[in-house]
């Protein structure tokens, strides 16, 4: 199996002419060792009320930041200006940008526009009417990490793009409903895959969900949000991880570009991502990244 991953994404040599089945999934922003399934941390398992309260606190912070950034999004502003707005919200809340802290990412948040599918670097690019903008916010506070994201269509947009955004969120919740202690991790990707197929979408199959909590990326790594017959793991009670499908009108792969961070849809097609941090409990999913 060829290794198509660099320290933070994929090597430039990982291209469309390779066999798709040979392309391994990558964790968003995670270094190579972690994406191979190795971590110096075990999985984050919530076992007491203090840890739960701290995780909920940082989860609420990233959720409120994402919601505010989505409301502030408007044509004419640069992605750097939007990122600075998000940075201030995190700082006021006493939180630190997780990608900056963990990987020295050049921005407080990841902002990806149109053909960019993930890890977009905030900069001079101006938001335009009709753009499809993904904002990914993750942060640390008091030693706990949470991760969330959403895609926003800048009006006016075609009805098909409105439907894609609506269904991207539905796909995420379809996966979240499979979460619970003692349930198979594979059920998440199976449910999302069924939803995508029935509604005429594709899924980007090399951007995986991941464990989170005591670091930005940890066990369990490489949680597929597409059907993966090789997945055999079972969710333990209190396990913390993300659910974040990338739903598309045709893309099946994320490719690297000219900078070390930004990933692009391949084949190029409108793609959305929605993400929550969730705890597997005996009563089902407990989502900690809800605004409020």
ZADO-1210 file (C-alpha; in nm, 4 decimals, padded with zeros to 6 digits):
<atoms>
<atom x="00.0000" y="00.0000" z="00.0000" code="UNK" pos="1"/>
<atom x="00.1603" y="00.3313" z="-00.1018" code="UNK" pos="2"/>
<atom x="00.1923" y="00.5949" z="00.1695" code="UNK" pos="3"/>
<atom x="00.0177" y="00.9071" z="00.0397" code="UNK" pos="4"/>
<atom x="00.0377" y="01.1070" z="00.3589" code="UNK" pos="5"/>
<atom x="00.2816" y="01.3768" z="00.4555" code="UNK" pos="6"/>
<atom x="00.3202" y="01.5300" z="00.7996" code="UNK" pos="7"/>
<atom x="-00.0087" y="01.7163" z="00.7747" code="UNK" pos="8"/>
<atom x="-00.1918" y="01.5720" z="00.4751" code="UNK" pos="9"/>
<atom x="-00.0803" y="01.3934" z="00.1601" code="UNK" pos="10"/>
<atom x="00.2362" y="01.3834" z="-00.0454" code="UNK" pos="11"/>
<atom x="00.2150" y="01.5563" z="-00.3836" code="UNK" pos="12"/>
<atom x="00.2627" y="01.2179" z="-00.5475" code="UNK" pos="13"/>
<atom x="-00.0734" y="01.0898" z="-00.4238" code="UNK" pos="14"/>
<atom x="-00.2733" y="01.1594" z="-00.7394" code="UNK" pos="15"/>
<atom x="-00.5729" y="01.0507" z="-00.9391" code="UNK" pos="16"/>
<atom x="-00.3850" y="00.7934" z="-01.1466" code="UNK" pos="17"/>
<atom x="-00.3278" y="00.5726" z="-00.8431" code="UNK" pos="18"/>
<atom x="-00.5677" y="00.2933" z="-00.7587" code="UNK" pos="19"/>
<atom x="-00.8386" y="00.4416" z="-00.5389" code="UNK" pos="20"/>
<atom x="-00.8487" y="00.1349" z="-00.3161" code="UNK" pos="21"/>
<atom x="-00.4800" y="00.1914" z="-00.2351" code="UNK" pos="22"/>
<atom x="-00.5405" y="00.5399" z="-00.0999" code="UNK" pos="23"/>
<atom x="-00.5489" y="00.5366" z="00.2792" code="UNK" pos="24"/>
<atom x="-00.7624" y="00.7775" z="00.4789" code="UNK" pos="25"/>
<atom x="-00.6012" y="01.0757" z="00.6452" code="UNK" pos="26"/>
<atom x="-00.7008" y="01.2508" z="00.9647" code="UNK" pos="27"/>
<atom x="-00.7595" y="01.6225" z="00.9307" code="UNK" pos="28"/>
<atom x="-00.4386" y="01.8109" z="01.0175" code="UNK" pos="29"/>
<atom x="-00.2942" y="01.5050" z="01.1918" code="UNK" pos="30"/>
<atom x="00.0729" y="01.4098" z="01.1618" code="UNK" pos="31"/>
<atom x="00.1613" y="01.0911" z="00.9794" code="UNK" pos="32"/>
<atom x="00.2281" y="00.8759" z="01.2853" code="UNK" pos="33"/>
<atom x="-00.1117" y="00.9538" z="01.4312" code="UNK" pos="34"/>
<atom x="-00.2932" y="00.8760" z="01.1089" code="UNK" pos="35"/>
<atom x="-00.1209" y="00.5391" z="01.0960" code="UNK" pos="36"/>
<atom x="-00.3042" y="00.4568" z="01.4175" code="UNK" pos="37"/>
<atom x="-00.0193" y="00.5351" z="01.6593" code="UNK" pos="38"/>
<atom x="-00.0582" y="00.7952" z="01.9310" code="UNK" pos="39"/>
<atom x="00.1214" y="00.8728" z="02.2533" code="UNK" pos="40"/>
<atom x="-00.2243" y="00.9073" z="02.4093" code="UNK" pos="41"/>
<atom x="-00.4952" y="00.6526" z="02.4615" code="UNK" pos="42"/>
<atom x="-00.8483" y="00.7394" z="02.3602" code="UNK" pos="43"/>
<atom x="-01.0298" y="01.0067" z="02.5573" code="UNK" pos="44"/>
<atom x="-01.2955" y="00.8423" z="02.7725" code="UNK" pos="45"/>
<atom x="-01.5183" y="01.0575" z="02.9908" code="UNK" pos="46"/>
<atom x="-01.5413" y="00.8939" z="03.3323" code="UNK" pos="47"/>
<atom x="-01.6349" y="01.1752" z="03.5727" code="UNK" pos="48"/>
<atom x="-01.8450" y="01.4905" z="03.5897" code="UNK" pos="49"/>
<atom x="-01.5466" y="01.7286" z="03.6081" code="UNK" pos="50"/>
<atom x="-01.4034" y="01.6034" z="03.2786" code="UNK" pos="51"/>
<atom x="-01.7488" y="01.6148" z="03.1205" code="UNK" pos="52"/>
<atom x="-01.7987" y="01.9747" z="03.2317" code="UNK" pos="53"/>
<atom x="-01.4615" y="02.0822" z="03.0891" code="UNK" pos="54"/>
<atom x="-01.5251" y="01.9090" z="02.7582" code="UNK" pos="55"/>
<atom x="-01.8693" y="02.0656" z="02.7366" code="UNK" pos="56"/>
<atom x="-01.7198" y="02.4068" z="02.8091" code="UNK" pos="57"/>
<atom x="-01.4689" y="02.3985" z="02.5242" code="UNK" pos="58"/>
<atom x="-01.7314" y="02.2345" z="02.3025" code="UNK" pos="59"/>
<atom x="-01.9695" y="02.5218" z="02.3633" code="UNK" pos="60"/>
<atom x="-01.6909" y="02.7738" z="02.2925" code="UNK" pos="61"/>
<atom x="-01.6071" y="02.6300" z="01.9502" code="UNK" pos="62"/>
<atom x="-01.9768" y="02.5939" z="01.8663" code="UNK" pos="63"/>
<atom x="-02.0521" y="02.9562" z="01.9568" code="UNK" pos="64"/>
<atom x="-01.7463" y="03.0729" z="01.7623" code="UNK" pos="65"/>
<atom x="-01.8527" y="02.8776" z="01.4540" code="UNK" pos="66"/>
<atom x="-02.2070" y="03.0118" z="01.4751" code="UNK" pos="67"/>
<atom x="-02.0854" y="03.3710" z="01.5096" code="UNK" pos="68"/>
<atom x="-01.8400" y="03.3353" z="01.2208" code="UNK" pos="69"/>
<atom x="-02.1183" y="03.1994" z="01.0007" code="UNK" pos="70"/>
<atom x="-02.3363" y="03.4984" z="01.0830" code="UNK" pos="71"/>
<atom x="-02.0488" y="03.7411" z="01.0183" code="UNK" pos="72"/>
<atom x="-01.9688" y="03.5896" z="00.6797" code="UNK" pos="73"/>
<atom x="-02.0427" y="03.8368" z="00.3985" code="UNK" pos="74"/>
<atom x="-01.9269" y="03.9171" z="00.0445" code="UNK" pos="75"/>
<atom x="-01.6214" y="04.1389" z="00.0285" code="UNK" pos="76"/>
<atom x="-01.4537" y="04.0285" z="00.3494" code="UNK" pos="77"/>
<atom x="-01.1300" y="03.8316" z="00.3316" code="UNK" pos="78"/>
<atom x="-01.0876" y="03.4903" z="00.4847" code="UNK" pos="79"/>
<atom x="-00.8172" y="03.6456" z="00.7044" code="UNK" pos="80"/>
<atom x="-01.0660" y="03.8995" z="00.8408" code="UNK" pos="81"/>
<atom x="-01.3123" y="03.6209" z="00.9161" code="UNK" pos="82"/>
<atom x="-01.0383" y="03.4206" z="01.0874" code="UNK" pos="83"/>
<atom x="-00.9339" y="03.7184" z="01.3019" code="UNK" pos="84"/>
<atom x="-01.2956" y="03.7563" z="01.4112" code="UNK" pos="85"/>
<atom x="-01.2976" y="03.3917" z="01.5174" code="UNK" pos="86"/>
<atom x="-00.9627" y="03.4274" z="01.6931" code="UNK" pos="87"/>
<atom x="-01.0925" y="03.7119" z="01.9084" code="UNK" pos="88"/>
<atom x="-01.3965" y="03.5092" z="02.0098" code="UNK" pos="89"/>
<atom x="-01.1763" y="03.2183" z="02.1171" code="UNK" pos="90"/>
<atom x="-00.9428" y="03.4458" z="02.3097" code="UNK" pos="91"/>
<atom x="-01.2259" y="03.6243" z="02.4918" code="UNK" pos="92"/>
<atom x="-01.3511" y="03.2805" z="02.6003" code="UNK" pos="93"/>
<atom x="-01.0082" y="03.1827" z="02.7321" code="UNK" pos="94"/>
<atom x="-00.9524" y="02.9192" z="02.4638" code="UNK" pos="95"/>
<atom x="-00.6603" y="02.8618" z="02.2280" code="UNK" pos="96"/>
<atom x="-00.6730" y="02.7654" z="01.8616" code="UNK" pos="97"/>
<atom x="-00.6086" y="02.3912" z="01.8430" code="UNK" pos="98"/>
<atom x="-00.4487" y="02.3780" z="01.4950" code="UNK" pos="99"/>
<atom x="-00.2097" y="02.6566" z="01.5894" code="UNK" pos="100"/>
<atom x="-00.1302" y="02.4935" z="01.9224" code="UNK" pos="101"/>
<atom x="-00.0902" y="02.1395" z="01.7921" code="UNK" pos="102"/>
<atom x="00.0489" y="02.1871" z="01.4402" code="UNK" pos="103"/>
<atom x="00.1562" y="02.5515" z="01.4028" code="UNK" pos="104"/>
<atom x="-00.1166" y="02.6013" z="01.1424" code="UNK" pos="105"/>
<atom x="-00.1048" y="02.9553" z="00.9929" code="UNK" pos="106"/>
<atom x="-00.4461" y="03.0642" z="01.1229" code="UNK" pos="107"/>
<atom x="-00.6760" y="03.0284" z="01.4192" code="UNK" pos="108"/>
<atom x="-00.9372" y="02.8446" z="01.2115" code="UNK" pos="109"/>
<atom x="-00.9462" y="02.6583" z="00.8789" code="UNK" pos="110"/>
<atom x="-01.1498" y="02.8395" z="00.6111" code="UNK" pos="111"/>
<atom x="-01.1957" y="02.6587" z="00.2796" code="UNK" pos="112"/>
<atom x="-01.3716" y="02.8152" z="-00.0205" code="UNK" pos="113"/>
<atom x="-01.5320" y="02.6388" z="-00.3182" code="UNK" pos="114"/>
<atom x="-01.2717" y="02.4037" z="-00.4692" code="UNK" pos="115"/>
<atom x="-01.0886" y="02.3874" z="-00.1333" code="UNK" pos="116"/>
<atom x="-01.2285" y="02.0946" z="00.0632" code="UNK" pos="117"/>
<atom x="-01.0330" y="02.1272" z="00.3906" code="UNK" pos="118"/>
<atom x="-00.7475" y="02.3054" z="00.5719" code="UNK" pos="119"/>
<atom x="-00.7849" y="02.6316" z="00.3803" code="UNK" pos="120"/>
<atom x="-00.5365" y="02.8921" z="00.5062" code="UNK" pos="121"/>
<atom x="-00.6968" y="03.2258" z="00.6015" code="UNK" pos="122"/>
<atom x="-00.5573" y="03.4986" z="00.3803" code="UNK" pos="123"/>
<atom x="-00.6302" y="03.7684" z="00.1228" code="UNK" pos="124"/>
<atom x="-00.8970" y="03.5731" z="-00.0676" code="UNK" pos="125"/>
<atom x="-01.2211" y="03.7695" z="-00.0687" code="UNK" pos="126"/>
<atom x="-01.5539" y="03.6020" z="-00.0152" code="UNK" pos="127"/>
<atom x="-01.7849" y="03.6452" z="-00.3135" code="UNK" pos="128"/>
<atom x="-02.1560" y="03.5996" z="-00.3674" code="UNK" pos="129"/>
<atom x="-02.2310" y="03.2399" z="-00.4541" code="UNK" pos="130"/>
<atom x="-01.9281" y="03.1014" z="-00.2686" code="UNK" pos="131"/>
<atom x="-01.9431" y="02.7835" z="-00.0651" code="UNK" pos="132"/>
<atom x="-01.7387" y="02.8421" z="00.2513" code="UNK" pos="133"/>
<atom x="-01.6389" y="02.5790" z="00.5052" code="UNK" pos="134"/>
<atom x="-01.5317" y="02.6924" z="00.8522" code="UNK" pos="135"/>
<atom x="-01.3620" y="02.4458" z="01.0851" code="UNK" pos="136"/>
<atom x="-01.3127" y="02.5561" z="01.4465" code="UNK" pos="137"/>
<atom x="-01.1231" y="02.3570" z="01.7064" code="UNK" pos="138"/>
<atom x="-00.9822" y="02.4801" z="02.0349" code="UNK" pos="139"/>
<atom x="-00.8261" y="02.3893" z="02.3684" code="UNK" pos="140"/>
<atom x="-00.9156" y="02.5100" z="02.7159" code="UNK" pos="141"/>
<atom x="-00.7954" y="02.3691" z="03.0468" code="UNK" pos="142"/>
<atom x="-00.6355" y="02.0746" z="02.8686" code="UNK" pos="143"/>
<atom x="-00.9499" y="01.9674" z="02.6802" code="UNK" pos="144"/>
<atom x="-01.0069" y="01.9876" z="02.3047" code="UNK" pos="145"/>
<atom x="-01.3225" y="02.0036" z="02.0921" code="UNK" pos="146"/>
<atom x="-01.3712" y="02.0229" z="01.7161" code="UNK" pos="147"/>
<atom x="-01.6615" y="02.1401" z="01.5008" code="UNK" pos="148"/>
<atom x="-01.7269" y="02.2650" z="01.1500" code="UNK" pos="149"/>
<atom x="-01.9928" y="02.3658" z="00.8991" code="UNK" pos="150"/>
<atom x="-02.0343" y="02.4834" z="00.5411" code="UNK" pos="151"/>
<atom x="-02.2097" y="02.8070" z="00.4507" code="UNK" pos="152"/>
<atom x="-02.3483" y="02.9143" z="00.1130" code="UNK" pos="153"/>
<atom x="-02.3149" y="03.2884" z="00.0435" code="UNK" pos="154"/>
<atom x="-02.6359" y="03.4051" z="-00.1305" code="UNK" pos="155"/>
<atom x="-02.7419" y="03.3952" z="-00.4008" code="UNK" pos="156"/>
<atom x="-02.6735" y="03.0290" z="-00.4706" code="UNK" pos="157"/>
<atom x="-02.8399" y="02.7612" z="-00.6799" code="UNK" pos="158"/>
<atom x="-03.1062" y="02.5461" z="-00.5193" code="UNK" pos="159"/>
<atom x="-02.8809" y="02.2464" z="-00.5685" code="UNK" pos="160"/>
<atom x="-02.6199" y="02.4058" z="-00.3403" code="UNK" pos="161"/>
<atom x="-02.8861" y="02.4830" z="-00.0807" code="UNK" pos="162"/>
<atom x="-02.9894" y="02.1178" z="-00.0959" code="UNK" pos="163"/>
<atom x="-02.6274" y="02.0040" z="-00.0651" code="UNK" pos="164"/>
<atom x="-02.5843" y="02.2105" z="00.2526" code="UNK" pos="165"/>
<atom x="-02.9103" y="02.0803" z="00.3981" code="UNK" pos="166"/>
<atom x="-02.8211" y="01.7216" z="00.3171" code="UNK" pos="167"/>
<atom x="-02.4658" y="01.7597" z="00.4425" code="UNK" pos="168"/>
<atom x="-02.6037" y="01.8397" z="00.7847" code="UNK" pos="169"/>
<atom x="-02.8530" y="01.5524" z="00.7545" code="UNK" pos="170"/>
<atom x="-02.5681" y="01.3143" z="00.6653" code="UNK" pos="171"/>
<atom x="-02.3788" y="01.4163" z="00.9781" code="UNK" pos="172"/>
<atom x="-02.6829" y="01.3572" z="01.2005" code="UNK" pos="173"/>
<atom x="-02.7449" y="01.0257" z="01.0277" code="UNK" pos="174"/>
<atom x="-02.4011" y="00.9205" z="01.1464" code="UNK" pos="175"/>
<atom x="-02.4421" y="01.0690" z="01.4928" code="UNK" pos="176"/>
<atom x="-02.7565" y="00.8634" z="01.5499" code="UNK" pos="177"/>
<atom x="-02.5429" y="00.5488" z="01.5245" code="UNK" pos="178"/>
<atom x="-02.3288" y="00.6531" z="01.8215" code="UNK" pos="179"/>
<atom x="-02.3648" y="00.4720" z="02.1527" code="UNK" pos="180"/>
<atom x="-02.1727" y="00.2597" z="02.4000" code="UNK" pos="181"/>
<atom x="-02.1373" y="-00.0987" z="02.2789" code="UNK" pos="182"/>
<atom x="-02.2281" y="-00.0131" z="01.9191" code="UNK" pos="183"/>
<atom x="-02.0024" y="-00.0759" z="01.6182" code="UNK" pos="184"/>
<atom x="-01.8020" y="00.2179" z="01.4824" code="UNK" pos="185"/>
<atom x="-01.8683" y="00.0769" z="01.1358" code="UNK" pos="186"/>
<atom x="-02.2362" y="00.1645" z="01.1724" code="UNK" pos="187"/>
<atom x="-02.1513" y="00.5338" z="01.1353" code="UNK" pos="188"/>
<atom x="-02.0014" y="00.4983" z="00.7885" code="UNK" pos="189"/>
<atom x="-02.2599" y="00.2448" z="00.6796" code="UNK" pos="190"/>
<atom x="-02.5487" y="00.4774" z="00.7673" code="UNK" pos="191"/>
<atom x="-02.3890" y="00.7818" z="00.6045" code="UNK" pos="192"/>
<atom x="-02.3002" y="00.5793" z="00.2960" code="UNK" pos="193"/>
<atom x="-02.6584" y="00.4613" z="00.2586" code="UNK" pos="194"/>
<atom x="-02.7853" y="00.8179" z="00.2936" code="UNK" pos="195"/>
<atom x="-02.5388" y="00.9483" z="00.0334" code="UNK" pos="196"/>
<atom x="-02.6173" y="00.6726" z="-00.2167" code="UNK" pos="197"/>
<atom x="-02.9951" y="00.7108" z="-00.1862" code="UNK" pos="198"/>
<atom x="-02.9725" y="01.0859" z="-00.2391" code="UNK" pos="199"/>
<atom x="-02.7280" y="01.0822" z="-00.5296" code="UNK" pos="200"/>
<atom x="-02.4132" y="01.2071" z="-00.3541" code="UNK" pos="201"/>
<atom x="-02.0554" y="01.0908" z="-00.3219" code="UNK" pos="202"/>
<atom x="-01.8381" y="01.0935" z="-00.0090" code="UNK" pos="203"/>
<atom x="-01.4753" y="01.2023" z="00.0152" code="UNK" pos="204"/>
<atom x="-01.3136" y="00.8792" z="00.1244" code="UNK" pos="205"/>
<atom x="-00.9745" y="00.9905" z="00.2537" code="UNK" pos="206"/>
<atom x="-01.0713" y="01.2481" z="00.5151" code="UNK" pos="207"/>
<atom x="-01.1558" y="01.0574" z="00.8294" code="UNK" pos="208"/>
<atom x="-01.3156" y="01.1394" z="01.1609" code="UNK" pos="209"/>
<atom x="-01.1033" y="01.0929" z="01.4714" code="UNK" pos="210"/>
<atom x="-01.0781" y="01.0754" z="01.8467" code="UNK" pos="211"/>
<atom x="-01.0505" y="01.4074" z="02.0308" code="UNK" pos="212"/>
<atom x="-01.0512" y="01.5284" z="02.3891" code="UNK" pos="213"/>
<atom x="-00.7039" y="01.5384" z="02.5447" code="UNK" pos="214"/>
<atom x="-00.5479" y="01.6322" z="02.2107" code="UNK" pos="215"/>
<atom x="-00.6859" y="01.7427" z="01.8754" code="UNK" pos="216"/>
<atom x="-00.6293" y="01.4035" z="01.7142" code="UNK" pos="217"/>
<atom x="-00.6054" y="01.0792" z="01.9108" code="UNK" pos="218"/>
<atom x="-00.7448" y="00.7275" z="01.9247" code="UNK" pos="219"/>
<atom x="-00.9678" y="00.6077" z="01.7729" code="UNK" pos="220"/>
<atom x="-00.8065" y="00.7216" z="01.4483" code="UNK" pos="221"/>
<atom x="-00.9360" y="00.6810" z="01.0928" code="UNK" pos="222"/>
<atom x="-01.3085" y="00.6631" z="01.1662" code="UNK" pos="223"/>
<atom x="-01.4586" y="00.6229" z="00.8204" code="UNK" pos="224"/>
<atom x="-01.7705" y="00.8207" z="00.7360" code="UNK" pos="225"/>
<atom x="-01.8218" y="00.5871" z="00.4410" code="UNK" pos="226"/>
<atom x="-01.8821" y="00.2097" z="00.4399" code="UNK" pos="227"/>
<atom x="-01.5674" y="00.0287" z="00.5550" code="UNK" pos="228"/>
<atom x="-01.6063" y="-00.3513" z="00.5712" code="UNK" pos="229"/>
<atom x="-01.2737" y="-00.3840" z="00.7547" code="UNK" pos="230"/>
<atom x="-01.3891" y="-00.1791" z="01.0560" code="UNK" pos="231"/>
<atom x="-01.4327" y="-00.3999" z="01.3638" code="UNK" pos="232"/>
<atom x="-01.4023" y="-00.1593" z="01.6589" code="UNK" pos="233"/>
<atom x="-01.6745" y="-00.1104" z="01.9176" code="UNK" pos="234"/>
<atom x="-01.7527" y="00.2187" z="02.0946" code="UNK" pos="235"/>
<atom x="-01.6779" y="00.2109" z="02.4657" code="UNK" pos="236"/>
<atom x="-01.8843" y="00.4017" z="02.7189" code="UNK" pos="237"/>
<atom x="-01.7600" y="00.7613" z="02.7367" code="UNK" pos="238"/>
<atom x="-01.5547" y="00.7491" z="02.4154" code="UNK" pos="239"/>
<atom x="-01.5055" y="01.0955" z="02.2600" code="UNK" pos="240"/>
<atom x="-01.4631" y="01.1475" z="01.8868" code="UNK" pos="241"/>
<atom x="-01.5863" y="01.3482" z="01.5883" code="UNK" pos="242"/>
<atom x="-01.8383" y="01.2674" z="01.3171" code="UNK" pos="243"/>
<atom x="-01.7668" y="01.4721" z="01.0048" code="UNK" pos="244"/>
<atom x="-01.8717" y="01.3441" z="00.6625" code="UNK" pos="245"/>
<atom x="-01.7656" y="01.5276" z="00.3463" code="UNK" pos="246"/>
<atom x="-02.0693" y="01.5090" z="00.1158" code="UNK" pos="247"/>
<atom x="-02.0231" y="01.6012" z="-00.2500" code="UNK" pos="248"/>
<atom x="-02.1761" y="01.6246" z="-00.5951" code="UNK" pos="249"/>
<atom x="-01.8955" y="01.4081" z="-00.7306" code="UNK" pos="250"/>
<atom x="-01.5705" y="01.4340" z="-00.5345" code="UNK" pos="251"/>
<atom x="-01.4305" y="01.1118" z="-00.3864" code="UNK" pos="252"/>
<atom x="-01.0859" y="01.2232" z="-00.2821" code="UNK" pos="253"/>
<atom x="-00.9026" y="01.5184" z="-00.1255" code="UNK" pos="254"/>
<atom x="-00.5783" y="01.6163" z="-00.2988" code="UNK" pos="255"/>
<atom x="-00.2976" y="01.8412" z="-00.1852" code="UNK" pos="256"/>
<atom x="-00.2176" y="02.1661" z="-00.3640" code="UNK" pos="257"/>
<atom x="00.0680" y="02.4143" z="-00.3799" code="UNK" pos="258"/>
<atom x="00.0873" y="02.4890" z="-00.0078" code="UNK" pos="259"/>
<atom x="00.1507" y="02.2355" z="00.2711" code="UNK" pos="260"/>
<atom x="-00.2031" y="02.2574" z="00.4085" code="UNK" pos="261"/>
<atom x="-00.4918" y="02.3150" z="00.1687" code="UNK" pos="262"/>
<atom x="-00.6727" y="02.0113" z="00.0284" code="UNK" pos="263"/>
<atom x="-00.8835" y="02.0214" z="-00.2878" code="UNK" pos="264"/>
<atom x="-01.1787" y="01.8143" z="-00.4041" code="UNK" pos="265"/>
<atom x="-01.1078" y="01.5551" z="-00.6730" code="UNK" pos="266"/>
<atom x="-01.2773" y="01.5368" z="-00.9109" code="UNK" pos="267"/>
<atom x="-01.3483" y="01.9056" z="-00.8496" code="UNK" pos="268"/>
<atom x="-01.7071" y="01.9345" z="-00.7305" code="UNK" pos="269"/>
<atom x="-01.9094" y="02.1245" z="-00.4686" code="UNK" pos="270"/>
<atom x="-01.8425" y="01.9585" z="-00.1331" code="UNK" pos="271"/>
<atom x="-01.9655" y="02.0316" z="00.2192" code="UNK" pos="272"/>
<atom x="-01.8517" y="01.9206" z="00.5639" code="UNK" pos="273"/>
<atom x="-02.0435" y="01.9297" z="00.8912" code="UNK" pos="274"/>
<atom x="-01.8859" y="01.8175" z="01.2162" code="UNK" pos="275"/>
<atom x="-01.9659" y="01.7635" z="01.5820" code="UNK" pos="276"/>
<atom x="-01.7686" y="01.6285" z="01.8757" code="UNK" pos="277"/>
<atom x="-01.9692" y="01.3524" z="02.0425" code="UNK" pos="278"/>
<atom x="-01.9508" y="01.1217" z="02.3438" code="UNK" pos="279"/>
<atom x="-02.0730" y="00.7615" z="02.3126" code="UNK" pos="280"/>
<atom x="-02.2950" y="00.6861" z="02.6124" code="UNK" pos="281"/>
<atom x="-02.5266" y="00.4044" z="02.7175" code="UNK" pos="282"/>
<atom x="-02.8138" y="00.6346" z="02.6215" code="UNK" pos="283"/>
<atom x="-02.6768" y="00.7105" z="02.2770" code="UNK" pos="284"/>
<atom x="-02.4878" y="01.0148" z="02.1431" code="UNK" pos="285"/>
<atom x="-02.4093" y="01.3149" z="02.3618" code="UNK" pos="286"/>
<atom x="-02.3075" y="01.6032" z="02.1339" code="UNK" pos="287"/>
<atom x="-02.0895" y="01.8593" z="02.3120" code="UNK" pos="288"/>
<atom x="-02.0454" y="02.1112" z="02.0282" code="UNK" pos="289"/>
<atom x="-02.3885" y="02.2722" z="02.0311" code="UNK" pos="290"/>
<atom x="-02.4122" y="02.6517" z="02.0467" code="UNK" pos="291"/>
<atom x="-02.5830" y="02.8115" z="02.3403" code="UNK" pos="292"/>
</atoms>
